[in-house]
Amino acid sequence: MKTILITGAAGDVGTHLRRELASKYVLKASDLRSLTKINKEEKFVRADISKFSDALRITKGVDAVVHMGGYSVEGPWDGILQANIIGCYNVFEAARRNGVKRIVFPTSNHATGFYRRKDTIDHRVYPKPDGRYGVSKVFGEALGSLYADKYGMEVFCIRIGNVNPVPIDKRRLSIWLSPRDLAQLVTIGIEHPKIRFEIVYGVSRNKRSWYDNSNAYRLGYKPQDDSERYAKEVMAREKPGADPIAEMYQGGTFTVAEEVPNPAPLPKMKRKK
Ligand SMILES: NC(=O)c1ccc[n+]([C@@H]2O[C@H](COP(=O)([O-])OP(=O)(O)OC[C@H]3O[C@@H](n4cnc5c(N)ncnc54)[C@H](O)[C@@H]3O)[C@@H](O)[C@H]2O)c1
């Protein structure tokens, strides 16, 4: 069995992924925070990826890295800089130095959030990030491209829409990714023999999708879920009166907000006096 490092393993997506991949791989789960539950056959290693020495330590002896760790919403520049720019660089560079070729990188729909909802976009469009967070995801994609072209690494970027057991609002009917479809995409990212540098959209086969995900289908992705099954229920709950700009663009409220509540606030560090 391959050993896979998952950074950000305590986060929302990491938790879904660890459950879905538990029987397929030996998982080395890493995060700044503790895991609420450690699955059988799983090893936890605490690390702060904004420190290069930590990144070097955790990427040693693994077959691939699924790099989920970081700041996952729009927020203050310093938090994004440390976790998503410096942290992302550290993980790629540490993997390279440790001879780990394969990296699955979860980028985001917010790398292209300023495309309009009436547009259908594919993996070849130029980025249109909708905030500092989106810019950090574009940085990760660019870094992946550099490491593939210059150092022969194999980088699979998934522009994730929204991972949830069920889609939770109108916008997410278009960008929903079920946990099992997420696991299928990540598995392609780990296993496909011909990955050099690829960008795909991390969405299920949603009828209301804004994406032409033909690049994922070309690589063998066969999503099993479609948000339409939940559409009636979701639309019945949807409240009118949302911001018209947020409604116009794919990135939704990220196109207007300066900060979105962070689902993974950083733990308070004990400082030496
Ligand atoms: N949730 C989604 O639907 C979604 C959508 C698009 C992209 N993504 C991307 O997927 C990844 C995971 O998202 P998520 O929703 O699980 O986010 P999350 O905020 O729930 O989890 C992120 C994890 O990263 C950890 N982390 C933050 N800074 C760190 C550091 N310096 N060192 C080590 N660990 C650190 C946090 O402790 C947290 O557990 C993120 O990169 C996010 O940008 C997620």
The ligand as a Gaussian input file, in Angstrom:
#p B3LYP/6-31G(d) Opt

LIG

0 1
 N      -14.253000      23.010000       2.030000
 C      -14.377000      23.102000       0.718000
 O      -15.415000      22.758000       0.177000
 C      -13.235000      23.627000      -0.114000
 C      -13.522000      24.270000      -1.333000
 C      -12.466000      24.723000      -2.106000
 C      -11.147000      24.501000      -1.709000
 N      -10.926000      23.906000      -0.505000
 C       -9.517000      23.722000      -0.097000
 O       -9.361000      22.443000       0.456000
 C       -8.466000      22.481000       1.568000
 C       -9.158000      21.960000       2.823000
 O      -10.316000      22.752000       3.073000
 P      -11.168000      22.592000       4.391000
 O      -12.537000      23.057000       4.115000
 O      -10.943000      21.252000       4.965000
 O      -10.491000      23.687000       5.304000
 P      -10.407000      23.728000       6.899000
 O      -10.204000      25.153000       7.231000
 O      -11.546000      23.004000       7.508000
 O       -9.083000      22.885000       7.161000
 C       -7.805000      23.368000       6.863000
 C       -6.834000      22.738000       7.838000
 O       -5.533000      23.270000       7.599000
 C       -4.907000      23.438000       8.850000
 N       -3.862000      24.474000       8.793000
 C       -3.999000      25.811000       8.668000
 N       -2.815000      26.418000       8.725000
 C       -1.886000      25.442000       8.905000
 C       -0.478000      25.444000       9.063000
 N        0.233000      26.574000       9.057000
 N        0.144000      24.256000       9.234000
 C       -0.549000      23.095000       9.250000
 N       -1.898000      23.028000       9.109000
 C       -2.554000      24.195000       8.942000
 C       -6.015000      23.865000       9.808000
 O       -5.671000      23.596000      11.157000
 C       -7.189000      23.039000       9.308000
 O       -7.364000      21.850000      10.031000
 C       -8.036000      23.940000       1.710000
 O       -6.805000      24.106000       1.030000
 C       -9.126000      24.698000       1.011000
 O       -8.635000      25.912000       0.510000
 C      -11.932000      23.473000       0.294000

